Amino acid sequence: MNNLGKVGRIAGAILLAAVLAAGMATTADAHGKPGKVVKIERLPESLRLPGAAKAQRLHYTSTGFDGRLTVVSGALFVPPGKAPKGGWPVLSWAHGTVGIADNCANSISGRSQRDIDYLTSWLAAGYAIAASDYEGFGTPGTHPYLNGKSEAYGVIDIVRAARQADRSLSRKWIVSGQSQGAQAALFTGALQDKYAPELDYRGTISTAPISQWQMTFDAVKPFVPDTPANPFVILILAGTKASHPLTFNPDVYLTAYGKSLYQKAITTECYTAIAQLAVGKKSQDLYSVDAAEADRLLDLLIADGEIPIKQHEQPIFLAQGTADTVVFGPATTVTAGQLGAVGNELTYRTYPGVDHNGLMAAAKAEILEWAGDRFGR
């Protein structure tokens, strides 16, 4: 392809993306406020949760990272049978890291067996499930990965939208999240009382939340040249760029190989593929970061994604596996202590020998019992 043809195709792609984004913005503005249904689609059989009587993909309005109205996608699953008096209680599910490219969104690509097993247990226990994809994930724009407010708004607003899509749903709801979603869940618990006072919130379940960014950076040392390359940093750079589009440049953090992974991550490849491409690589193969650049990134992560330490309106269940090599366990313990110190009704559980992916299964029975108590079941 000659250079003019290549430039033309790139310009065309940019124009198309701008048109799609403008269309979504117009659609959001037409609905006036967050939590309104924009579009409902039936999920294909391959994306349904086992045992769900109804499975739909929702587009709905929400508040973006910049405070503007935007359109977010997600899924709704409703149990079989007749709803109890007052309607099905709602679990708003906040998913863990799966990537940034639109094709990786759960309502498009499906869910891991780990997540399916966990969510199916909630369905069997009589909860409807509203599962946000988060802002910019499956919809125009780049997902502002680990921007806590953006995630929380999407998690809250899908409950509002789900109740419009299906009148059998209750005002009573609870949030559960894992990893990235565990961070989202704690932001949700901190924000929901002022953001959605018309709903009846019952509590926060957070398993292995990323927190204490300074402590985590000091422990993980993601930019020490000869340490194993951390693929999560690729997503972090993309998410930070999305949250700070005019002031943050990820290119200055990346080598040529890192830039190639970054482009794959924001366009086509999900997290598992990016992690595979980083296997055997050192940090210096992907990242080229000086101390000032590292501090700049850390400051933005703290501003966008540090767990709010404040008193929640409802109780918190916080869990961490001691064999977790993805989320730094001592940081979760510090966060638990801080949340308890400001007066929260906090249940903190550690699970000996349990790793990141095993935590949901290990804690599930206790979580469901704890949630049942919140609803008087």
PERA-V593838 format. One record per pair of residues at least 4 apart in sequence whose ideal C-beta (glycine too) atoms are under 8 Angstrom apart, sorted by the first residue. I is the first residue (numbers start at 0). J is the second residue. D is the distance in whole Angstrom. If there is no record, write none. Layout:
BEGIN
i & j & d
I & J & D
I & J & D
END
This chain:
BEGIN
i & j & d
0 & 4 & 5
0 & 5 & 5
0 & 8 & 8
1 & 5 & 7
2 & 6 & 6
3 & 7 & 6
4 & 8 & 7
5 & 9 & 6
6 & 10 & 6
7 & 11 & 6
8 & 12 & 6
9 & 13 & 6
10 & 14 & 6
11 & 15 & 6
12 & 16 & 6
13 & 17 & 6
14 & 18 & 6
15 & 19 & 6
16 & 20 & 6
16 & 139 & 7
17 & 21 & 6
18 & 22 & 6
19 & 23 & 7
19 & 139 & 5
20 & 24 & 6
20 & 139 & 4
20 & 140 & 6
21 & 25 & 6
22 & 26 & 6
22 & 139 & 8
23 & 27 & 6
23 & 69 & 7
23 & 70 & 5
23 & 138 & 6
23 & 139 & 5
24 & 28 & 6
24 & 67 & 8
24 & 68 & 8
24 & 69 & 7
24 & 70 & 8
25 & 29 & 6
26 & 30 & 7
26 & 37 & 6
26 & 70 & 6
27 & 37 & 7
27 & 60 & 5
27 & 68 & 4
27 & 69 & 5
27 & 70 & 5
28 & 68 & 6
30 & 35 & 4
30 & 37 & 6
30 & 60 & 5
30 & 68 & 8
31 & 35 & 7
31 & 60 & 8
31 & 68 & 8
32 & 60 & 7
32 & 68 & 7
33 & 60 & 5
33 & 61 & 5
33 & 62 & 5
33 & 68 & 7
33 & 152 & 7
33 & 156 & 5
33 & 159 & 7
34 & 59 & 7
34 & 60 & 6
34 & 61 & 7
34 & 155 & 8
34 & 156 & 4
34 & 158 & 8
34 & 159 & 3
34 & 160 & 6
34 & 163 & 8
34 & 195 & 7
35 & 59 & 6
35 & 60 & 5
35 & 159 & 8
35 & 160 & 7
35 & 163 & 7
36 & 57 & 6
36 & 58 & 7
36 & 59 & 5
36 & 160 & 5
36 & 163 & 5
36 & 164 & 6
37 & 58 & 4
37 & 59 & 6
37 & 60 & 6
37 & 70 & 6
38 & 57 & 7
38 & 58 & 4
39 & 55 & 5
39 & 56 & 7
39 & 57 & 6
39 & 58 & 8
39 & 164 & 6
40 & 55 & 7
40 & 56 & 4
40 & 57 & 8
41 & 54 & 7
41 & 55 & 6
41 & 56 & 8
42 & 46 & 4
42 & 47 & 6
42 & 54 & 4
42 & 55 & 6
42 & 56 & 5
42 & 74 & 6
42 & 106 & 7
43 & 47 & 8
45 & 109 & 7
46 & 54 & 7
46 & 56 & 8
46 & 74 & 7
46 & 106 & 7
46 & 109 & 5
47 & 51 & 5
47 & 54 & 4
47 & 76 & 7
48 & 54 & 7
48 & 76 & 5
48 & 110 & 8
48 & 115 & 6
48 & 118 & 6
48 & 119 & 6
48 & 122 & 6
48 & 128 & 7
49 & 115 & 7
49 & 119 & 5
49 & 122 & 8
50 & 78 & 7
50 & 79 & 7
50 & 119 & 6
50 & 122 & 5
50 & 123 & 6
51 & 76 & 4
51 & 77 & 6
51 & 78 & 7
51 & 79 & 8
51 & 122 & 6
51 & 128 & 8
52 & 77 & 5
52 & 78 & 6
52 & 79 & 4
52 & 80 & 7
53 & 75 & 7
53 & 76 & 7
53 & 77 & 4
53 & 165 & 7
54 & 74 & 7
54 & 75 & 7
54 & 76 & 5
54 & 77 & 8
55 & 74 & 7
55 & 75 & 5
55 & 164 & 6
56 & 72 & 6
56 & 73 & 7
56 & 74 & 6
56 & 106 & 5
57 & 72 & 7
57 & 73 & 5
57 & 74 & 7
57 & 75 & 6
57 & 157 & 7
57 & 160 & 5
57 & 161 & 7
57 & 164 & 6
58 & 70 & 6
58 & 71 & 7
58 & 72 & 5
58 & 138 & 7
59 & 70 & 7
59 & 71 & 6
59 & 72 & 8
59 & 73 & 7
59 & 156 & 6
59 & 157 & 6
59 & 159 & 8
59 & 160 & 3
60 & 68 & 6
60 & 69 & 7
60 & 70 & 6
60 & 71 & 8
60 & 156 & 7
60 & 160 & 8
61 & 68 & 8
61 & 69 & 6
61 & 70 & 8
61 & 71 & 5
61 & 134 & 7
61 & 152 & 5
61 & 153 & 5
61 & 156 & 4
61 & 157 & 8
62 & 66 & 6
62 & 67 & 7
62 & 68 & 7
62 & 69 & 7
62 & 148 & 8
62 & 149 & 8
62 & 152 & 4
62 & 156 & 7
62 & 194 & 8
63 & 67 & 5
63 & 68 & 7
63 & 69 & 4
63 & 134 & 6
63 & 149 & 6
63 & 152 & 8
64 & 134 & 6
64 & 143 & 5
64 & 146 & 5
64 & 148 & 7
64 & 149 & 4
64 & 241 & 7
64 & 242 & 5
64 & 303 & 8
69 & 134 & 6
69 & 135 & 8
69 & 138 & 8
69 & 140 & 7
70 & 138 & 6
70 & 139 & 8
71 & 131 & 6
71 & 132 & 7
71 & 133 & 7
71 & 134 & 5
71 & 138 & 6
71 & 153 & 5
71 & 156 & 7
71 & 157 & 7
72 & 104 & 7
72 & 106 & 6
72 & 131 & 8
72 & 132 & 5
72 & 136 & 8
72 & 137 & 4
72 & 138 & 5
73 & 106 & 6
73 & 129 & 7
73 & 130 & 5
73 & 131 & 4
73 & 132 & 5
73 & 153 & 7
73 & 157 & 5
73 & 160 & 8
74 & 105 & 7
74 & 106 & 4
74 & 128 & 8
74 & 129 & 8
74 & 130 & 5
74 & 132 & 8
75 & 127 & 7
75 & 128 & 7
75 & 129 & 6
75 & 130 & 8
75 & 157 & 8
75 & 161 & 5
75 & 164 & 6
75 & 165 & 7
76 & 118 & 7
76 & 122 & 6
76 & 127 & 7
76 & 128 & 4
76 & 130 & 7
77 & 87 & 7
77 & 127 & 5
77 & 165 & 6
77 & 167 & 7
77 & 168 & 8
78 & 87 & 6
78 & 122 & 5
78 & 123 & 8
78 & 125 & 6
78 & 126 & 7
78 & 127 & 6
82 & 86 & 5
82 & 87 & 5
82 & 167 & 4
82 & 168 & 8
82 & 169 & 8
83 & 87 & 7
83 & 125 & 7
85 & 169 & 5
85 & 170 & 8
85 & 171 & 7
86 & 166 & 8
86 & 167 & 6
86 & 168 & 5
86 & 169 & 3
86 & 170 & 7
86 & 171 & 8
87 & 125 & 7
87 & 126 & 7
87 & 127 & 4
87 & 167 & 6
87 & 168 & 5
87 & 169 & 6
88 & 125 & 7
88 & 126 & 5
88 & 127 & 7
88 & 169 & 5
88 & 171 & 5
88 & 172 & 7
88 & 173 & 7
88 & 201 & 8
88 & 374 & 5
89 & 126 & 7
89 & 127 & 5
89 & 128 & 8
89 & 129 & 6
89 & 158 & 6
89 & 161 & 7
89 & 162 & 8
89 & 168 & 6
89 & 169 & 6
89 & 171 & 7
89 & 172 & 4
89 & 173 & 7
90 & 118 & 8
90 & 121 & 5
90 & 126 & 4
90 & 127 & 7
90 & 128 & 5
90 & 129 & 7
90 & 172 & 7
90 & 173 & 6
90 & 174 & 8
90 & 175 & 6
90 & 370 & 8
91 & 129 & 5
91 & 130 & 8
91 & 131 & 7
91 & 154 & 5
91 & 155 & 7
91 & 157 & 6
91 & 158 & 5
91 & 172 & 6
91 & 173 & 7
91 & 174 & 5
91 & 175 & 8
91 & 187 & 7
92 & 118 & 6
92 & 121 & 8
92 & 128 & 6
92 & 129 & 7
92 & 130 & 4
92 & 131 & 8
92 & 174 & 8
92 & 175 & 6
92 & 176 & 7
92 & 180 & 7
93 & 131 & 7
93 & 150 & 7
93 & 154 & 5
93 & 174 & 6
93 & 175 & 7
93 & 176 & 3
93 & 177 & 7
93 & 179 & 8
93 & 180 & 3
93 & 181 & 7
93 & 183 & 4
93 & 184 & 5
93 & 187 & 7
94 & 105 & 6
94 & 110 & 8
94 & 114 & 7
94 & 130 & 7
94 & 131 & 8
94 & 132 & 8
94 & 133 & 8
94 & 176 & 7
94 & 177 & 7
94 & 179 & 7
94 & 180 & 5
95 & 114 & 8
95 & 176 & 8
95 & 177 & 4
95 & 178 & 4
95 & 179 & 5
95 & 180 & 5
95 & 181 & 8
96 & 144 & 8
96 & 178 & 6
96 & 179 & 5
96 & 231 & 7
96 & 234 & 7
96 & 270 & 5
97 & 103 & 5
97 & 104 & 8
97 & 105 & 7
97 & 108 & 8
97 & 111 & 8
97 & 269 & 6
97 & 270 & 6
98 & 103 & 4
98 & 234 & 7
98 & 264 & 7
98 & 268 & 7
98 & 269 & 4
98 & 270 & 4
98 & 273 & 7
99 & 103 & 7
99 & 136 & 7
99 & 141 & 7
99 & 142 & 5
99 & 144 & 6
99 & 234 & 6
99 & 237 & 5
99 & 238 & 7
99 & 264 & 6
99 & 265 & 6
100 & 264 & 7
100 & 265 & 6
100 & 266 & 6
100 & 267 & 5
100 & 268 & 6
100 & 269 & 7
101 & 107 & 7
101 & 136 & 7
101 & 137 & 5
101 & 138 & 7
102 & 107 & 6
102 & 108 & 6
102 & 267 & 7
102 & 269 & 8
103 & 107 & 8
103 & 108 & 6
103 & 136 & 7
103 & 269 & 4
103 & 270 & 7
104 & 108 & 6
104 & 132 & 4
104 & 136 & 5
104 & 137 & 3
105 & 109 & 7
105 & 110 & 5
105 & 114 & 8
105 & 130 & 6
105 & 132 & 6
106 & 130 & 7
106 & 132 & 5
106 & 137 & 6
107 & 132 & 8
107 & 137 & 5
108 & 269 & 7
110 & 114 & 4
110 & 115 & 5
110 & 118 & 7
111 & 115 & 7
112 & 116 & 6
113 & 117 & 7
113 & 356 & 6
113 & 359 & 6
113 & 360 & 7
114 & 118 & 6
114 & 177 & 8
114 & 359 & 8
115 & 119 & 6
116 & 120 & 7
116 & 359 & 8
116 & 360 & 7
117 & 121 & 7
117 & 177 & 8
117 & 359 & 5
117 & 360 & 7
117 & 363 & 6
118 & 122 & 7
118 & 128 & 6
118 & 130 & 8
119 & 123 & 6
120 & 124 & 6
120 & 363 & 6
120 & 367 & 7
121 & 126 & 5
121 & 128 & 6
121 & 175 & 8
121 & 367 & 7
122 & 126 & 7
122 & 128 & 6
124 & 367 & 6
124 & 371 & 7
125 & 376 & 8
126 & 370 & 8
127 & 161 & 7
127 & 165 & 7
127 & 167 & 8
127 & 168 & 5
129 & 157 & 4
129 & 158 & 5
129 & 160 & 8
129 & 161 & 4
129 & 172 & 8
130 & 157 & 7
131 & 150 & 8
131 & 153 & 4
131 & 154 & 5
131 & 156 & 8
131 & 157 & 4
132 & 136 & 5
132 & 137 & 5
132 & 138 & 7
132 & 153 & 8
133 & 142 & 6
133 & 149 & 7
133 & 150 & 5
133 & 153 & 5
133 & 183 & 8
134 & 138 & 8
134 & 140 & 7
134 & 142 & 6
134 & 143 & 6
134 & 146 & 8
134 & 149 & 5
134 & 150 & 8
134 & 152 & 8
134 & 153 & 6
135 & 139 & 7
135 & 140 & 4
135 & 141 & 5
135 & 142 & 4
135 & 143 & 6
135 & 241 & 6
136 & 142 & 4
140 & 241 & 7
141 & 237 & 6
141 & 238 & 8
141 & 240 & 7
141 & 241 & 4
141 & 265 & 6
142 & 237 & 8
142 & 238 & 7
142 & 241 & 6
143 & 149 & 5
143 & 238 & 5
143 & 241 & 4
143 & 242 & 4
143 & 303 & 8
144 & 179 & 7
144 & 234 & 5
144 & 235 & 7
144 & 237 & 6
144 & 238 & 3
144 & 239 & 8
144 & 241 & 7
145 & 150 & 8
145 & 179 & 6
145 & 182 & 7
145 & 209 & 7
145 & 235 & 7
145 & 238 & 5
145 & 300 & 7
145 & 303 & 7
145 & 304 & 4
146 & 150 & 7
146 & 238 & 6
146 & 241 & 8
146 & 242 & 5
146 & 303 & 5
146 & 304 & 6
147 & 151 & 6
147 & 182 & 6
147 & 183 & 7
147 & 185 & 8
147 & 186 & 4
147 & 303 & 7
147 & 304 & 5
147 & 305 & 8
147 & 306 & 7
147 & 307 & 8
148 & 152 & 6
148 & 186 & 6
148 & 190 & 7
148 & 303 & 8
149 & 153 & 7
149 & 242 & 8
150 & 154 & 6
150 & 179 & 7
150 & 180 & 8
150 & 182 & 7
150 & 183 & 4
150 & 186 & 6
150 & 187 & 8
151 & 155 & 6
151 & 183 & 6
151 & 186 & 4
151 & 187 & 4
151 & 189 & 8
151 & 190 & 5
151 & 191 & 8
151 & 194 & 8
152 & 156 & 6
152 & 190 & 8
152 & 194 & 7
153 & 157 & 6
153 & 183 & 8
154 & 158 & 8
154 & 174 & 6
154 & 176 & 8
154 & 183 & 6
154 & 184 & 7
154 & 187 & 5
155 & 159 & 7
155 & 187 & 6
155 & 190 & 7
155 & 191 & 6
155 & 194 & 6
155 & 195 & 5
155 & 198 & 8
156 & 160 & 6
156 & 195 & 8
157 & 161 & 6
158 & 162 & 7
158 & 172 & 5
158 & 195 & 7
158 & 198 & 6
159 & 163 & 7
159 & 195 & 7
159 & 198 & 7
160 & 164 & 6
161 & 165 & 6
161 & 168 & 6
162 & 166 & 7
162 & 168 & 5
162 & 170 & 7
169 & 199 & 7
170 & 197 & 7
170 & 198 & 6
170 & 199 & 4
171 & 199 & 4
171 & 201 & 6
171 & 374 & 6
172 & 198 & 6
172 & 199 & 7
172 & 200 & 6
172 & 201 & 7
173 & 200 & 7
173 & 201 & 5
173 & 202 & 5
173 & 203 & 8
173 & 204 & 7
173 & 370 & 6
173 & 373 & 6
173 & 374 & 8
174 & 183 & 8
174 & 184 & 5
174 & 187 & 5
174 & 188 & 7
174 & 202 & 8
174 & 203 & 6
174 & 204 & 7
175 & 180 & 8
175 & 184 & 6
175 & 204 & 4
175 & 205 & 8
175 & 206 & 8
175 & 366 & 7
175 & 370 & 8
176 & 180 & 3
176 & 181 & 5
176 & 182 & 7
176 & 183 & 5
176 & 184 & 3
176 & 185 & 8
176 & 187 & 8
176 & 204 & 7
176 & 205 & 6
176 & 206 & 7
176 & 208 & 8
177 & 181 & 6
177 & 206 & 5
177 & 207 & 6
177 & 358 & 7
177 & 359 & 6
178 & 182 & 8
178 & 206 & 8
178 & 207 & 5
178 & 208 & 7
178 & 209 & 7
178 & 325 & 7
178 & 326 & 6
178 & 355 & 7
179 & 183 & 7
179 & 209 & 7
180 & 184 & 6
181 & 185 & 7
181 & 205 & 4
181 & 206 & 5
181 & 207 & 5
181 & 208 & 4
181 & 209 & 7
181 & 326 & 8
182 & 186 & 7
182 & 205 & 8
182 & 208 & 5
182 & 209 & 5
182 & 210 & 7
182 & 304 & 6
182 & 306 & 7
183 & 187 & 6
184 & 188 & 7
184 & 203 & 5
184 & 204 & 6
184 & 205 & 4
184 & 208 & 7
185 & 189 & 7
185 & 203 & 6
185 & 205 & 5
185 & 208 & 6
185 & 210 & 8
185 & 306 & 5
185 & 307 & 7
185 & 315 & 7
185 & 334 & 8
185 & 338 & 8
186 & 190 & 6
186 & 306 & 7
186 & 307 & 7
187 & 191 & 6
187 & 203 & 7
188 & 200 & 8
188 & 202 & 8
188 & 203 & 3
188 & 311 & 5
188 & 312 & 8
188 & 313 & 7
188 & 315 & 6
189 & 306 & 8
189 & 307 & 4
189 & 309 & 6
189 & 311 & 6
190 & 194 & 5
190 & 307 & 8
191 & 195 & 5
191 & 198 & 7
191 & 200 & 5
191 & 312 & 7
192 & 196 & 6
192 & 200 & 7
192 & 312 & 4
195 & 200 & 8
200 & 312 & 7
200 & 313 & 6
201 & 313 & 6
201 & 370 & 8
201 & 373 & 4
201 & 374 & 6
202 & 313 & 5
202 & 314 & 5
202 & 315 & 7
202 & 316 & 7
202 & 369 & 8
202 & 370 & 7
202 & 373 & 5
203 & 311 & 6
203 & 313 & 7
203 & 314 & 7
203 & 315 & 5
203 & 316 & 7
204 & 315 & 8
204 & 316 & 5
204 & 318 & 8
204 & 366 & 6
204 & 369 & 7
204 & 370 & 7
205 & 315 & 7
205 & 316 & 7
205 & 317 & 5
205 & 318 & 7
206 & 317 & 8
206 & 318 & 5
206 & 319 & 8
206 & 358 & 5
206 & 359 & 6
206 & 362 & 6
206 & 366 & 8
207 & 318 & 7
207 & 319 & 6
207 & 320 & 7
207 & 323 & 6
207 & 325 & 7
207 & 326 & 4
207 & 331 & 7
207 & 355 & 6
207 & 358 & 5
208 & 306 & 7
208 & 317 & 7
208 & 326 & 7
208 & 331 & 6
208 & 334 & 7
209 & 215 & 7
209 & 304 & 7
209 & 326 & 6
209 & 330 & 8
210 & 215 & 8
210 & 305 & 7
210 & 306 & 5
210 & 330 & 5
210 & 331 & 6
210 & 333 & 8
210 & 334 & 4
211 & 215 & 6
211 & 305 & 8
211 & 306 & 8
211 & 327 & 7
211 & 330 & 4
211 & 333 & 5
211 & 334 & 6
212 & 216 & 6
212 & 297 & 6
212 & 300 & 5
212 & 301 & 5
212 & 304 & 7
212 & 305 & 6
213 & 217 & 6
213 & 297 & 7
213 & 301 & 7
214 & 218 & 6
214 & 327 & 7
214 & 329 & 7
214 & 330 & 5
214 & 333 & 7
215 & 219 & 6
215 & 327 & 5
215 & 330 & 5
216 & 220 & 7
216 & 221 & 7
216 & 293 & 8
216 & 297 & 6
218 & 327 & 5
218 & 329 & 7
218 & 330 & 8
219 & 229 & 7
219 & 327 & 7
220 & 226 & 6
221 & 226 & 7
221 & 229 & 5
221 & 232 & 5
221 & 282 & 7
221 & 286 & 7
222 & 282 & 6
222 & 286 & 6
222 & 288 & 4
222 & 293 & 5
223 & 282 & 6
224 & 281 & 7
224 & 282 & 6
224 & 283 & 4
225 & 281 & 6
225 & 282 & 7
225 & 283 & 7
226 & 281 & 7
226 & 282 & 5
227 & 280 & 7
227 & 281 & 7
227 & 282 & 7
228 & 232 & 8
228 & 277 & 5
228 & 280 & 4
228 & 281 & 6
228 & 282 & 5
228 & 284 & 6
228 & 285 & 5
228 & 286 & 7
229 & 277 & 8
229 & 282 & 7
230 & 234 & 8
230 & 260 & 8
230 & 270 & 7
230 & 273 & 5
230 & 274 & 4
230 & 276 & 8
230 & 277 & 4
231 & 235 & 6
232 & 236 & 6
232 & 252 & 8
232 & 285 & 7
232 & 286 & 6
233 & 237 & 7
233 & 257 & 7
233 & 260 & 5
233 & 261 & 6
233 & 264 & 5
233 & 273 & 6
233 & 277 & 8
233 & 285 & 7
234 & 238 & 6
234 & 264 & 6
234 & 270 & 7
234 & 273 & 8
235 & 239 & 6
235 & 296 & 7
235 & 300 & 7
236 & 240 & 6
236 & 249 & 4
236 & 252 & 6
236 & 253 & 7
236 & 261 & 7
236 & 296 & 8
237 & 241 & 7
237 & 249 & 7
237 & 261 & 7
237 & 264 & 6
237 & 265 & 5
238 & 242 & 6
239 & 243 & 6
239 & 247 & 5
239 & 249 & 7
239 & 296 & 7
239 & 299 & 5
239 & 300 & 7
239 & 303 & 7
240 & 244 & 6
240 & 247 & 5
240 & 248 & 8
240 & 249 & 5
242 & 247 & 8
242 & 299 & 7
242 & 303 & 5
243 & 247 & 4
243 & 299 & 6
247 & 299 & 7
249 & 253 & 6
249 & 261 & 6
250 & 258 & 7
251 & 292 & 6
252 & 257 & 7
252 & 286 & 6
252 & 287 & 7
252 & 288 & 5
252 & 292 & 6
252 & 296 & 7
253 & 257 & 3
253 & 258 & 5
253 & 261 & 6
253 & 285 & 7
253 & 286 & 6
253 & 287 & 7
254 & 258 & 7
254 & 283 & 8
254 & 284 & 6
254 & 285 & 6
254 & 286 & 7
254 & 287 & 5
255 & 259 & 7
256 & 260 & 7
256 & 280 & 7
256 & 284 & 6
256 & 285 & 6
257 & 261 & 6
257 & 284 & 8
257 & 285 & 4
257 & 286 & 6
257 & 287 & 8
258 & 262 & 6
259 & 263 & 7
260 & 264 & 6
260 & 273 & 6
260 & 276 & 6
260 & 277 & 7
260 & 285 & 7
261 & 265 & 7
262 & 266 & 6
263 & 267 & 6
263 & 268 & 4
263 & 272 & 7
263 & 273 & 7
263 & 276 & 7
264 & 268 & 6
264 & 270 & 8
264 & 273 & 5
268 & 272 & 4
268 & 273 & 5
268 & 276 & 8
269 & 273 & 7
270 & 274 & 6
271 & 275 & 7
272 & 276 & 7
273 & 277 & 7
274 & 278 & 7
277 & 285 & 7
280 & 284 & 4
280 & 285 & 6
281 & 285 & 8
282 & 286 & 5
283 & 287 & 7
288 & 292 & 5
288 & 293 & 5
288 & 296 & 8
289 & 293 & 7
290 & 294 & 6
291 & 295 & 6
292 & 296 & 7
293 & 297 & 6
294 & 298 & 6
295 & 299 & 7
296 & 300 & 6
297 & 301 & 6
298 & 302 & 6
299 & 303 & 6
300 & 304 & 5
300 & 305 & 7
301 & 305 & 5
306 & 334 & 6
306 & 338 & 8
308 & 334 & 8
308 & 337 & 5
308 & 338 & 6
308 & 341 & 6
309 & 341 & 6
310 & 341 & 5
310 & 342 & 5
310 & 343 & 6
311 & 315 & 6
311 & 338 & 8
311 & 343 & 5
313 & 344 & 8
313 & 373 & 7
314 & 343 & 7
314 & 344 & 4
314 & 345 & 7
314 & 346 & 7
314 & 373 & 7
315 & 338 & 6
315 & 343 & 6
315 & 344 & 7
315 & 345 & 5
315 & 346 & 7
316 & 346 & 5
316 & 348 & 8
316 & 366 & 6
316 & 369 & 5
316 & 370 & 8
317 & 331 & 7
317 & 334 & 8
317 & 335 & 5
317 & 338 & 7
317 & 345 & 6
317 & 346 & 7
317 & 347 & 5
317 & 348 & 7
318 & 347 & 8
318 & 348 & 5
318 & 349 & 7
318 & 350 & 7
318 & 358 & 6
318 & 362 & 5
318 & 366 & 8
319 & 323 & 6
319 & 326 & 7
319 & 328 & 5
319 & 331 & 4
319 & 332 & 7
319 & 347 & 8
319 & 348 & 8
319 & 349 & 5
319 & 350 & 7
319 & 358 & 7
320 & 328 & 7
320 & 349 & 7
320 & 350 & 5
320 & 352 & 8
320 & 353 & 3
320 & 354 & 6
320 & 355 & 7
320 & 357 & 6
320 & 358 & 4
320 & 361 & 7
321 & 328 & 6
321 & 349 & 6
321 & 350 & 7
321 & 351 & 5
321 & 352 & 6
321 & 353 & 7
322 & 351 & 8
322 & 352 & 5
322 & 353 & 6
322 & 354 & 5
323 & 327 & 8
323 & 328 & 5
323 & 353 & 7
323 & 354 & 6
323 & 355 & 5
323 & 358 & 7
324 & 354 & 7
324 & 355 & 7
325 & 355 & 4
326 & 330 & 7
326 & 331 & 7
326 & 355 & 6
327 & 331 & 7
328 & 332 & 7
328 & 349 & 7
329 & 333 & 7
330 & 334 & 6
331 & 335 & 6
332 & 336 & 7
332 & 347 & 8
332 & 349 & 8
333 & 337 & 6
334 & 338 & 6
335 & 339 & 6
335 & 345 & 6
335 & 347 & 4
336 & 340 & 6
337 & 341 & 7
338 & 343 & 5
338 & 345 & 6
339 & 343 & 6
339 & 345 & 5
339 & 347 & 7
346 & 369 & 7
348 & 362 & 7
348 & 365 & 7
350 & 357 & 8
350 & 358 & 6
350 & 361 & 5
350 & 362 & 6
353 & 357 & 5
353 & 358 & 5
353 & 361 & 5
354 & 358 & 7
357 & 361 & 6
358 & 362 & 6
359 & 363 & 6
362 & 366 & 5
363 & 367 & 6
364 & 368 & 7
365 & 369 & 6
366 & 370 & 6
367 & 371 & 6
368 & 372 & 7
369 & 373 & 7
370 & 374 & 7
371 & 376 & 4
372 & 376 & 8
END
